[in-house]
Amino acid sequence: MQTFESLGLNENIVKALADLNITTPTAIQEQAIPMLLNEATDFLGLAQTGTGKTAAFGIPLIEHIDIDIHAVQAVILSPTRELAQQIAQQLTHFSKYLPKIEVGVVYGGAPITNQIKDLKRLRPQILVATPGRMIDLIDRKVLNLSNVRFAVLDEADEMLNMGFKEDIDTILSFTQHDKNTWLFSATMPPDIRKIVHKYMKDPLEVSILTENKLNANIKHQFALVKRYDKEAAIQRIIDAEGGDMYCLIFCRTKAETQRLSTSMGESGYAVEAIHGDLSQQQRNSVMRKFKSKQVKILAATDVAARGIDVNDLTHVIHYDLPDELAFYTHRSGRTGRAGKTGIAISLVSPAEQRKLFAIERQLKAKFEKIMIPSADEVKLKSVQSKLDELLSVEETDEAKTWVHAFIEQLEFLSKEDIIAKYITGVMERVRVEKGGDLNATAGGSRDDRGGDRGGRNDRGRDDRSGDRGRPNVRGRREDRSGDGDRTFNKRVGGKEENMKTFEINLGKGDELNKGDLLKIICDTTGVRSQYIGRIDMFGDNAKFDIEVAKADGVQPAFKGLRFKGRAIKVDPKG
């Protein structure tokens, strides 16, 4: 078995790893580190999230840094702020016994002026960044990348999914042509191969792609629930589990995540949300509450959850099933860590059963079907829990001396009366917002199918603004990623067949281009860009086409949303 010492690492780095209880390299580390230490080479690493990629590229980077040059020698591009912060933090830990090495991090959602001050003060040799913020700093002539000898693209497939291809091209154009480019990705779509051919020369390649396997410590369950009953079902589950539940709820879109958190908060449940529309200050506040268990239920999108590192979650709830198997295993793998057991519950509408069956087939596993408890069962369990707590209390001698002071007050009550009063008090504190049976039957109604129709290609852009820098529906511009119009498929000529046209009161006068508006539409509706056709921009409005099969949810999705303080209005045309 290899050790970090046998890989030939600097003894100060080995010492820092030991402080972190990292003593045995993972498969990607064992293969990649010697290659990246010993050769000036381009590199392609294929490995899933959570396999130790950060150390696989971070440790060799630290070894290659010239401590006498106080300029950026290595850049690491990351798709999200949370992941960028996590990478920077880990590299700082790895190099803590090498005090002359500075690691900086820049990302959207935080004041750029403060980050500029930090860059001038730290003069980092390694800079971790999200693409949009790095473009901003280059445009402001704050960053000089002429000394960059290493460029790392981490989670490259996710960056491409989020639309960062042009930003990556721009950033790499400011670096030396003879630099080493290291690319790490969980998948190898054609666009990744294009980057490899464009920026790499005979790269060394390591692949540690493993099958998506279920963690034996996680119990996988599902409940059949109509879509409009899912929130009530979650409330029942929380009440039935009691105060010990520590849970992540995964939703498909930012809008759904925020709506669920707000609605459950109004019903008396302490639930926070984390997604791409939050400022960095808001995100930090949410994560402090969640990690300290001040708030024990967190609703999140897949992208926003990257970088969340919590080991003792008891539950993961899939409010919406993901479209890709890897997302299911990554989500569920948030619980059942460090030898502990966990539960992953999928809330499945009748129309989503096919998707659930597909996940079961691919994982070669049968999920346990559970029933959402009835209102009476929730109440009974709450009462039983309180009675168990009462019965487990050991009475003290001091308490016994006080008994006689209260006996006279209770003499007129029977044992049954006392128990009834106690149960009444417990039940008054049990929240059951919606009565009746929440369990659906297979097949469902026409209305329920309409809300969930579709499969893989229904996948929205989720939280993929990350910090790409397009304005979101609240009008906040976190980063910039170019301001030219983008050419889209199906945007030439007149309206195509099976398309429905909508008019929206956002236009060029709002400093938006077609790319900005496309992102707003995708983020708000959860509809993927391939289903959106022609976009025509005017001064104070715009028109866009969307496939008829996806059109029903467009107007409701924009209801109540505002842009720069102005209500967004969307109306069908033609």
Buried (B, 14 or more C-beta within 10 A) or exposed (E): EBEBEEBEBBEBBBEBBEEEEBEEBBBBBBBBBBBBBEEEBBBBBBBBBEBBBBBBBBBBBBBBBEEEEBEBBBBBBBBBBBBBBBBBBBBBBBBBBBEEBBBBBBBBBBEBEEBBEBBEEBEBBBBBBBBBBBBBBBEEEBBEBEBBBBBBBBBBBBBBBBBBBBBBEBBBEBBEEEBBBBBBBBBBEEBBEEBBEEBBEEBBBBEBEEEBEBBEBBBBBBBBBBBEBBBBBBBBBBBBBEEEBBBBBBBBBBBBBBBBBEBBEEBEBEBBBBBBBBBBEBBBEBBEBBEEEEBBBBBBBBBBBBBBEBEEBBBBBBBBBBBBBEBBBBBBBBBBBEEEEBBBBBBBBBBBBEBBEBBBEBBEEEBEEBEBBBBEBBBBBBBEBBBEEEEEEEEEEEEEEEEEEEEEEEEEEEEEEEEEEBBEEBBEEBBBBBEEEBBBEEEBEEEBBEBBEBBEEBBBBBBBBBBBBBBBBEBEBBBBBBEEEBEBEBBEEEBEEEBBBBBBBBBBEBEBBBBBBBBBBBBBBBBBBEBBBBBBBEEEBBBBBBBEEBBEBBBEBBEEBEBEEEEBBBEEEE
